[in-house]
């Protein structure tokens, strides 16, 4: 090496570069704390230490585990017992089905009874007998719109009104909505919106082979105690005009300004509802409703979720 250095001496530029490199390395190494301080700052978990010990013991290879004769016999007996239980249950189910089939055959052979009269013993007709159940409304093909009974996650029927930001808000007509219908989709540009943001955008995309129309006056709703309620604007907004035509393979952005509404940043769920028209039958176009959800950032909860995901 010495002879090689004498034959090929370093140029001044190489020597200067080597000195600069050594100085940078010394500066970077000075930022690394000593091992005692590192041990005090971080303690490895017992599971991690056991895993590393096993990795060092097996030198990175998978450790093969041998099964004893006792374990093999025990496992075989468990499997045999499970098969026996399945056979017994299958025989019981088959016997029950045979009994049900025989009873249903006897009922079919019995003469049908005359229908009960709708009149009461006093000669007056029972009012409930003439009432018919009202048909349940559905939107689109049953995938884009729901009804008030479709609670999203609460139970029971919600109240017609609720309190929100010091105002009384009304229950939304449609509770369970989807973000897409066939190849038509809606989404928010950011599902988690900063509290100091001025606005956010909603994108409506049409990947169908036909044109669609949508209402640019988007509706905002908030989820309170498991039900969706309409969020009113602070004041009447300007008319957005007629419906917008969206050709096949195109997308359009609609902007919503936060200053136009009152917001409860602690509410966990908001959504934007869009009304669209798609080609229907000869009677006319079909009306569907799509929604896309968003929420406002919560620094404490978001930090806890991030830390929890790192630990997992």
Helices and strands as residue ranges (DSSP letters): H 2-7, H 12-30, H 35-41, H 46-58, H 69-109, G 127-130, E 161-164, E 167-170, E 180-181, E 184-188, E 192-193, E 199-206, E 212-214, E 219-224, E 227-230, E 244-246, E 250-257, G 258-260, E 270-281, E 284-296, H 299-311
